[in-house]
Amino acid sequence: MIVGIVAWQVFGRYVLNASPTWTETLALVLVLYVTLIGAAVGVRDAGHLGMESLLVLVPEEPRRYVEMAIHALVAIFGVAMAWNGWILGESVSAYKLPNIALSESVRYVPLVLSGALIVLFSIEHLVALVRREEVVPAWH
């Protein structure tokens, strides 16, 4: 969808010499959705930045607790994302995005969704660590 919108913008600008006014704003909003939901998937697959190179040096049992701490901190970050995204979205809900008749708050919906998914995926990792199981990545 993003590619189609940007293609329409380029076609309008360079072929029709009349760029559609709504395409840039909508493309930017959609990029937020893709990026933030992708970040949540990165947490699900444990692809976020971590200290794996140092954790390899730690014995198994202490490493499990360090991994639990990491996932707990990531979950706290997800709560902060969702909570603050909600507050920010509410604070700008009365304003409209330029050139499209959508509320400014649509820019913050992916922040809330991503934060909530990050919390859920972190909990999944914590439960797996307690059960001494592995979380199978979605992309393998």
CNS distance restraints for C-alpha pairs under 8 A (distance, minus, plus):
assign (resid   1 and name CA) (resid   5 and name CA) 6.25 0.50 0.50
assign (resid   2 and name CA) (resid   6 and name CA) 6.16 0.50 0.50
assign (resid   2 and name CA) (resid  27 and name CA) 5.67 0.50 0.50
assign (resid   2 and name CA) (resid  30 and name CA) 6.60 0.50 0.50
assign (resid   2 and name CA) (resid  31 and name CA) 7.40 0.50 0.50
assign (resid   3 and name CA) (resid   7 and name CA) 5.92 0.50 0.50
assign (resid   4 and name CA) (resid   8 and name CA) 6.10 0.50 0.50
assign (resid   5 and name CA) (resid   9 and name CA) 6.26 0.50 0.50
assign (resid   5 and name CA) (resid  23 and name CA) 5.85 0.50 0.50
assign (resid   5 and name CA) (resid  26 and name CA) 7.88 0.50 0.50
assign (resid   5 and name CA) (resid  27 and name CA) 6.47 0.50 0.50
assign (resid   6 and name CA) (resid  10 and name CA) 6.20 0.50 0.50
assign (resid   6 and name CA) (resid  23 and name CA) 6.68 0.50 0.50
assign (resid   6 and name CA) (resid  24 and name CA) 7.25 0.50 0.50
assign (resid   6 and name CA) (resid  27 and name CA) 6.75 0.50 0.50
assign (resid   7 and name CA) (resid  11 and name CA) 6.00 0.50 0.50
assign (resid   8 and name CA) (resid  12 and name CA) 5.95 0.50 0.50
assign (resid   8 and name CA) (resid  20 and name CA) 7.87 0.50 0.50
assign (resid   8 and name CA) (resid  23 and name CA) 7.56 0.50 0.50
assign (resid   9 and name CA) (resid  13 and name CA) 6.06 0.50 0.50
assign (resid   9 and name CA) (resid  19 and name CA) 5.69 0.50 0.50
assign (resid   9 and name CA) (resid  20 and name CA) 6.03 0.50 0.50
assign (resid   9 and name CA) (resid  23 and name CA) 5.88 0.50 0.50
assign (resid   9 and name CA) (resid  24 and name CA) 7.29 0.50 0.50
assign (resid  10 and name CA) (resid  14 and name CA) 5.95 0.50 0.50
assign (resid  10 and name CA) (resid  15 and name CA) 7.81 0.50 0.50
assign (resid  10 and name CA) (resid  19 and name CA) 7.29 0.50 0.50
assign (resid  11 and name CA) (resid  15 and name CA) 5.21 0.50 0.50
assign (resid  11 and name CA) (resid  16 and name CA) 6.66 0.50 0.50
assign (resid  11 and name CA) (resid  19 and name CA) 7.65 0.50 0.50
assign (resid  12 and name CA) (resid  16 and name CA) 4.78 0.50 0.50
assign (resid  12 and name CA) (resid  17 and name CA) 5.93 0.50 0.50
assign (resid  12 and name CA) (resid  18 and name CA) 5.28 0.50 0.50
assign (resid  12 and name CA) (resid  19 and name CA) 4.33 0.50 0.50
assign (resid  12 and name CA) (resid  20 and name CA) 6.26 0.50 0.50
assign (resid  13 and name CA) (resid  17 and name CA) 4.74 0.50 0.50
assign (resid  13 and name CA) (resid  18 and name CA) 5.26 0.50 0.50
assign (resid  13 and name CA) (resid  19 and name CA) 4.19 0.50 0.50
assign (resid  13 and name CA) (resid  20 and name CA) 7.67 0.50 0.50
assign (resid  14 and name CA) (resid  18 and name CA) 7.85 0.50 0.50
assign (resid  14 and name CA) (resid  19 and name CA) 7.88 0.50 0.50
assign (resid  21 and name CA) (resid  99 and name CA) 5.91 0.50 0.50
assign (resid  22 and name CA) (resid  26 and name CA) 6.24 0.50 0.50
assign (resid  22 and name CA) (resid  98 and name CA) 7.76 0.50 0.50
assign (resid  22 and name CA) (resid  99 and name CA) 4.98 0.50 0.50
assign (resid  22 and name CA) (resid 100 and name CA) 5.70 0.50 0.50
assign (resid  23 and name CA) (resid  27 and name CA) 5.97 0.50 0.50
assign (resid  24 and name CA) (resid  28 and name CA) 6.22 0.50 0.50
assign (resid  25 and name CA) (resid  29 and name CA) 6.38 0.50 0.50
assign (resid  25 and name CA) (resid  97 and name CA) 7.51 0.50 0.50
assign (resid  25 and name CA) (resid  98 and name CA) 7.07 0.50 0.50
assign (resid  25 and name CA) (resid  99 and name CA) 7.26 0.50 0.50
assign (resid  25 and name CA) (resid 100 and name CA) 7.54 0.50 0.50
assign (resid  26 and name CA) (resid  30 and name CA) 6.21 0.50 0.50
assign (resid  26 and name CA) (resid 100 and name CA) 7.66 0.50 0.50
assign (resid  27 and name CA) (resid  31 and name CA) 6.16 0.50 0.50
assign (resid  28 and name CA) (resid  32 and name CA) 6.51 0.50 0.50
assign (resid  29 and name CA) (resid  33 and name CA) 6.68 0.50 0.50
assign (resid  29 and name CA) (resid 106 and name CA) 7.62 0.50 0.50
assign (resid  29 and name CA) (resid 107 and name CA) 5.92 0.50 0.50
assign (resid  30 and name CA) (resid  34 and name CA) 6.32 0.50 0.50
assign (resid  31 and name CA) (resid  35 and name CA) 5.95 0.50 0.50
assign (resid  32 and name CA) (resid  36 and name CA) 5.97 0.50 0.50
assign (resid  32 and name CA) (resid 107 and name CA) 7.11 0.50 0.50
assign (resid  32 and name CA) (resid 110 and name CA) 6.74 0.50 0.50
assign (resid  33 and name CA) (resid  37 and name CA) 5.97 0.50 0.50
assign (resid  33 and name CA) (resid 110 and name CA) 5.14 0.50 0.50
assign (resid  34 and name CA) (resid  38 and name CA) 5.86 0.50 0.50
assign (resid  35 and name CA) (resid  39 and name CA) 6.20 0.50 0.50
assign (resid  36 and name CA) (resid  40 and name CA) 6.50 0.50 0.50
assign (resid  36 and name CA) (resid 110 and name CA) 6.11 0.50 0.50
assign (resid  36 and name CA) (resid 111 and name CA) 6.44 0.50 0.50
assign (resid  36 and name CA) (resid 114 and name CA) 5.66 0.50 0.50
assign (resid  37 and name CA) (resid  41 and name CA) 6.40 0.50 0.50
assign (resid  37 and name CA) (resid 110 and name CA) 6.82 0.50 0.50
assign (resid  37 and name CA) (resid 113 and name CA) 7.44 0.50 0.50
assign (resid  37 and name CA) (resid 114 and name CA) 5.28 0.50 0.50
assign (resid  38 and name CA) (resid  42 and name CA) 6.20 0.50 0.50
assign (resid  39 and name CA) (resid  43 and name CA) 6.50 0.50 0.50
assign (resid  39 and name CA) (resid  48 and name CA) 7.97 0.50 0.50
assign (resid  39 and name CA) (resid 114 and name CA) 7.22 0.50 0.50
assign (resid  40 and name CA) (resid  44 and name CA) 6.35 0.50 0.50
assign (resid  40 and name CA) (resid 114 and name CA) 5.45 0.50 0.50
assign (resid  40 and name CA) (resid 115 and name CA) 7.39 0.50 0.50
assign (resid  40 and name CA) (resid 117 and name CA) 5.89 0.50 0.50
assign (resid  40 and name CA) (resid 118 and name CA) 5.11 0.50 0.50
assign (resid  40 and name CA) (resid 121 and name CA) 7.76 0.50 0.50
assign (resid  41 and name CA) (resid  45 and name CA) 6.25 0.50 0.50
assign (resid  41 and name CA) (resid 118 and name CA) 7.97 0.50 0.50
assign (resid  42 and name CA) (resid  46 and name CA) 5.92 0.50 0.50
assign (resid  42 and name CA) (resid  47 and name CA) 4.73 0.50 0.50
assign (resid  42 and name CA) (resid  48 and name CA) 5.70 0.50 0.50
assign (resid  43 and name CA) (resid  47 and name CA) 5.86 0.50 0.50
assign (resid  43 and name CA) (resid  48 and name CA) 5.61 0.50 0.50
assign (resid  43 and name CA) (resid 118 and name CA) 6.27 0.50 0.50
assign (resid  43 and name CA) (resid 121 and name CA) 6.59 0.50 0.50
assign (resid  43 and name CA) (resid 122 and name CA) 7.16 0.50 0.50
assign (resid  44 and name CA) (resid 118 and name CA) 7.35 0.50 0.50
assign (resid  44 and name CA) (resid 121 and name CA) 5.10 0.50 0.50
assign (resid  44 and name CA) (resid 122 and name CA) 7.20 0.50 0.50
assign (resid  44 and name CA) (resid 125 and name CA) 7.94 0.50 0.50
assign (resid  44 and name CA) (resid 137 and name CA) 7.14 0.50 0.50
assign (resid  44 and name CA) (resid 138 and name CA) 7.73 0.50 0.50
assign (resid  45 and name CA) (resid 135 and name CA) 7.81 0.50 0.50
assign (resid  45 and name CA) (resid 136 and name CA) 7.62 0.50 0.50
assign (resid  45 and name CA) (resid 137 and name CA) 4.75 0.50 0.50
assign (resid  45 and name CA) (resid 138 and name CA) 6.44 0.50 0.50
assign (resid  45 and name CA) (resid 139 and name CA) 7.56 0.50 0.50
assign (resid  46 and name CA) (resid 137 and name CA) 7.84 0.50 0.50
assign (resid  51 and name CA) (resid  55 and name CA) 6.11 0.50 0.50
assign (resid  52 and name CA) (resid  56 and name CA) 6.22 0.50 0.50
assign (resid  53 and name CA) (resid  57 and name CA) 7.61 0.50 0.50
assign (resid  54 and name CA) (resid  58 and name CA) 7.25 0.50 0.50
assign (resid  55 and name CA) (resid  63 and name CA) 6.19 0.50 0.50
assign (resid  58 and name CA) (resid  62 and name CA) 6.73 0.50 0.50
assign (resid  58 and name CA) (resid  63 and name CA) 5.66 0.50 0.50
assign (resid  59 and name CA) (resid  63 and name CA) 6.00 0.50 0.50
assign (resid  60 and name CA) (resid  64 and name CA) 6.27 0.50 0.50
assign (resid  61 and name CA) (resid  65 and name CA) 6.86 0.50 0.50
assign (resid  62 and name CA) (resid  66 and name CA) 6.33 0.50 0.50
assign (resid  63 and name CA) (resid  67 and name CA) 6.08 0.50 0.50
assign (resid  64 and name CA) (resid  68 and name CA) 6.19 0.50 0.50
assign (resid  64 and name CA) (resid 129 and name CA) 6.74 0.50 0.50
assign (resid  65 and name CA) (resid  69 and name CA) 6.21 0.50 0.50
assign (resid  66 and name CA) (resid  70 and name CA) 6.22 0.50 0.50
assign (resid  67 and name CA) (resid  71 and name CA) 6.22 0.50 0.50
assign (resid  68 and name CA) (resid  72 and name CA) 6.06 0.50 0.50
assign (resid  68 and name CA) (resid 125 and name CA) 7.96 0.50 0.50
assign (resid  68 and name CA) (resid 126 and name CA) 5.84 0.50 0.50
assign (resid  68 and name CA) (resid 129 and name CA) 6.98 0.50 0.50
assign (resid  69 and name CA) (resid  73 and name CA) 6.14 0.50 0.50
assign (resid  70 and name CA) (resid  74 and name CA) 6.20 0.50 0.50
assign (resid  71 and name CA) (resid  75 and name CA) 6.08 0.50 0.50
assign (resid  71 and name CA) (resid 122 and name CA) 5.32 0.50 0.50
assign (resid  71 and name CA) (resid 123 and name CA) 7.57 0.50 0.50
assign (resid  71 and name CA) (resid 125 and name CA) 6.90 0.50 0.50
assign (resid  71 and name CA) (resid 126 and name CA) 6.55 0.50 0.50
assign (resid  72 and name CA) (resid  76 and name CA) 6.27 0.50 0.50
assign (resid  72 and name CA) (resid 122 and name CA) 6.84 0.50 0.50
assign (resid  72 and name CA) (resid 123 and name CA) 7.79 0.50 0.50
assign (resid  72 and name CA) (resid 126 and name CA) 7.54 0.50 0.50
assign (resid  73 and name CA) (resid  77 and name CA) 6.23 0.50 0.50
assign (resid  74 and name CA) (resid  78 and name CA) 6.23 0.50 0.50
assign (resid  74 and name CA) (resid 118 and name CA) 7.40 0.50 0.50
assign (resid  74 and name CA) (resid 119 and name CA) 7.47 0.50 0.50
assign (resid  74 and name CA) (resid 122 and name CA) 6.68 0.50 0.50
assign (resid  75 and name CA) (resid  79 and name CA) 6.27 0.50 0.50
assign (resid  75 and name CA) (resid 118 and name CA) 6.25 0.50 0.50
assign (resid  75 and name CA) (resid 119 and name CA) 4.48 0.50 0.50
assign (resid  75 and name CA) (resid 120 and name CA) 7.76 0.50 0.50
assign (resid  75 and name CA) (resid 122 and name CA) 5.44 0.50 0.50
assign (resid  75 and name CA) (resid 123 and name CA) 7.25 0.50 0.50
assign (resid  76 and name CA) (resid  80 and name CA) 6.27 0.50 0.50
assign (resid  76 and name CA) (resid 119 and name CA) 7.35 0.50 0.50
assign (resid  77 and name CA) (resid  81 and name CA) 6.17 0.50 0.50
assign (resid  77 and name CA) (resid 115 and name CA) 7.62 0.50 0.50
assign (resid  78 and name CA) (resid  82 and name CA) 6.16 0.50 0.50
assign (resid  78 and name CA) (resid 114 and name CA) 7.46 0.50 0.50
assign (resid  78 and name CA) (resid 115 and name CA) 4.08 0.50 0.50
assign (resid  78 and name CA) (resid 116 and name CA) 6.24 0.50 0.50
assign (resid  78 and name CA) (resid 117 and name CA) 7.66 0.50 0.50
assign (resid  78 and name CA) (resid 118 and name CA) 5.22 0.50 0.50
assign (resid  78 and name CA) (resid 119 and name CA) 5.24 0.50 0.50
assign (resid  79 and name CA) (resid  83 and name CA) 5.94 0.50 0.50
assign (resid  79 and name CA) (resid 115 and name CA) 5.90 0.50 0.50
assign (resid  79 and name CA) (resid 116 and name CA) 6.72 0.50 0.50
assign (resid  79 and name CA) (resid 119 and name CA) 6.46 0.50 0.50
assign (resid  80 and name CA) (resid  84 and name CA) 5.85 0.50 0.50
assign (resid  80 and name CA) (resid 115 and name CA) 7.34 0.50 0.50
assign (resid  81 and name CA) (resid  85 and name CA) 5.74 0.50 0.50
assign (resid  81 and name CA) (resid 111 and name CA) 6.23 0.50 0.50
assign (resid  81 and name CA) (resid 112 and name CA) 6.37 0.50 0.50
assign (resid  81 and name CA) (resid 114 and name CA) 7.72 0.50 0.50
assign (resid  81 and name CA) (resid 115 and name CA) 4.92 0.50 0.50
assign (resid  82 and name CA) (resid  86 and name CA) 6.09 0.50 0.50
assign (resid  82 and name CA) (resid 111 and name CA) 6.08 0.50 0.50
assign (resid  82 and name CA) (resid 112 and name CA) 3.92 0.50 0.50
assign (resid  82 and name CA) (resid 113 and name CA) 6.81 0.50 0.50
assign (resid  82 and name CA) (resid 114 and name CA) 7.20 0.50 0.50
assign (resid  82 and name CA) (resid 115 and name CA) 4.44 0.50 0.50
assign (resid  82 and name CA) (resid 116 and name CA) 5.92 0.50 0.50
assign (resid  83 and name CA) (resid  87 and name CA) 6.39 0.50 0.50
assign (resid  83 and name CA) (resid 112 and name CA) 6.96 0.50 0.50
assign (resid  84 and name CA) (resid  88 and name CA) 6.01 0.50 0.50
assign (resid  84 and name CA) (resid 112 and name CA) 7.95 0.50 0.50
assign (resid  85 and name CA) (resid  89 and name CA) 5.90 0.50 0.50
assign (resid  85 and name CA) (resid 108 and name CA) 5.44 0.50 0.50
assign (resid  85 and name CA) (resid 109 and name CA) 7.22 0.50 0.50
assign (resid  85 and name CA) (resid 111 and name CA) 5.43 0.50 0.50
assign (resid  85 and name CA) (resid 112 and name CA) 5.27 0.50 0.50
assign (resid  86 and name CA) (resid  90 and name CA) 6.13 0.50 0.50
assign (resid  86 and name CA) (resid 108 and name CA) 6.96 0.50 0.50
assign (resid  86 and name CA) (resid 109 and name CA) 7.55 0.50 0.50
assign (resid  86 and name CA) (resid 112 and name CA) 6.08 0.50 0.50
assign (resid  87 and name CA) (resid  91 and name CA) 6.19 0.50 0.50
assign (resid  88 and name CA) (resid  92 and name CA) 6.51 0.50 0.50
assign (resid  88 and name CA) (resid 105 and name CA) 7.63 0.50 0.50
assign (resid  88 and name CA) (resid 108 and name CA) 6.99 0.50 0.50
assign (resid  89 and name CA) (resid  93 and name CA) 5.95 0.50 0.50
assign (resid  89 and name CA) (resid 104 and name CA) 7.24 0.50 0.50
assign (resid  89 and name CA) (resid 105 and name CA) 4.28 0.50 0.50
assign (resid  89 and name CA) (resid 106 and name CA) 7.34 0.50 0.50
assign (resid  89 and name CA) (resid 107 and name CA) 7.43 0.50 0.50
assign (resid  89 and name CA) (resid 108 and name CA) 5.19 0.50 0.50
assign (resid  89 and name CA) (resid 109 and name CA) 7.22 0.50 0.50
assign (resid  90 and name CA) (resid 105 and name CA) 6.55 0.50 0.50
assign (resid  91 and name CA) (resid 105 and name CA) 7.99 0.50 0.50
assign (resid  92 and name CA) (resid 103 and name CA) 7.71 0.50 0.50
assign (resid  92 and name CA) (resid 104 and name CA) 5.73 0.50 0.50
assign (resid  92 and name CA) (resid 105 and name CA) 5.80 0.50 0.50
assign (resid  93 and name CA) (resid 103 and name CA) 5.52 0.50 0.50
assign (resid  93 and name CA) (resid 104 and name CA) 5.60 0.50 0.50
assign (resid  93 and name CA) (resid 105 and name CA) 4.82 0.50 0.50
assign (resid  94 and name CA) (resid 103 and name CA) 6.61 0.50 0.50
assign (resid  94 and name CA) (resid 104 and name CA) 7.44 0.50 0.50
assign (resid  95 and name CA) (resid 103 and name CA) 5.75 0.50 0.50
assign (resid  95 and name CA) (resid 104 and name CA) 5.59 0.50 0.50
assign (resid  96 and name CA) (resid 100 and name CA) 7.49 0.50 0.50
assign (resid  96 and name CA) (resid 101 and name CA) 6.20 0.50 0.50
assign (resid  96 and name CA) (resid 102 and name CA) 5.54 0.50 0.50
assign (resid  96 and name CA) (resid 103 and name CA) 4.45 0.50 0.50
assign (resid  96 and name CA) (resid 104 and name CA) 5.24 0.50 0.50
assign (resid  97 and name CA) (resid 101 and name CA) 6.56 0.50 0.50
assign (resid  97 and name CA) (resid 102 and name CA) 5.71 0.50 0.50
assign (resid  97 and name CA) (resid 103 and name CA) 5.92 0.50 0.50
assign (resid  97 and name CA) (resid 104 and name CA) 5.24 0.50 0.50
assign (resid 102 and name CA) (resid 106 and name CA) 7.15 0.50 0.50
assign (resid 104 and name CA) (resid 108 and name CA) 7.87 0.50 0.50
assign (resid 105 and name CA) (resid 109 and name CA) 6.73 0.50 0.50
assign (resid 106 and name CA) (resid 110 and name CA) 7.77 0.50 0.50
assign (resid 107 and name CA) (resid 111 and name CA) 7.83 0.50 0.50
assign (resid 108 and name CA) (resid 112 and name CA) 6.49 0.50 0.50
assign (resid 109 and name CA) (resid 113 and name CA) 6.18 0.50 0.50
assign (resid 110 and name CA) (resid 114 and name CA) 5.72 0.50 0.50
assign (resid 111 and name CA) (resid 115 and name CA) 6.00 0.50 0.50
assign (resid 112 and name CA) (resid 116 and name CA) 6.18 0.50 0.50
assign (resid 113 and name CA) (resid 117 and name CA) 6.15 0.50 0.50
assign (resid 114 and name CA) (resid 118 and name CA) 6.00 0.50 0.50
assign (resid 115 and name CA) (resid 119 and name CA) 6.31 0.50 0.50
assign (resid 116 and name CA) (resid 120 and name CA) 6.36 0.50 0.50
assign (resid 117 and name CA) (resid 121 and name CA) 6.01 0.50 0.50
assign (resid 118 and name CA) (resid 122 and name CA) 5.97 0.50 0.50
assign (resid 119 and name CA) (resid 123 and name CA) 6.19 0.50 0.50
assign (resid 120 and name CA) (resid 124 and name CA) 6.24 0.50 0.50
assign (resid 121 and name CA) (resid 125 and name CA) 6.35 0.50 0.50
assign (resid 122 and name CA) (resid 126 and name CA) 6.20 0.50 0.50
assign (resid 123 and name CA) (resid 127 and name CA) 6.11 0.50 0.50
assign (resid 124 and name CA) (resid 128 and name CA) 6.20 0.50 0.50
assign (resid 124 and name CA) (resid 135 and name CA) 7.76 0.50 0.50
assign (resid 125 and name CA) (resid 129 and name CA) 6.15 0.50 0.50
assign (resid 125 and name CA) (resid 135 and name CA) 6.53 0.50 0.50
assign (resid 126 and name CA) (resid 130 and name CA) 6.25 0.50 0.50
assign (resid 127 and name CA) (resid 131 and name CA) 6.18 0.50 0.50
assign (resid 128 and name CA) (resid 132 and name CA) 5.82 0.50 0.50
assign (resid 128 and name CA) (resid 133 and name CA) 4.81 0.50 0.50
assign (resid 128 and name CA) (resid 134 and name CA) 6.03 0.50 0.50
assign (resid 128 and name CA) (resid 135 and name CA) 6.45 0.50 0.50
assign (resid 129 and name CA) (resid 133 and name CA) 5.99 0.50 0.50
assign (resid 129 and name CA) (resid 134 and name CA) 7.35 0.50 0.50
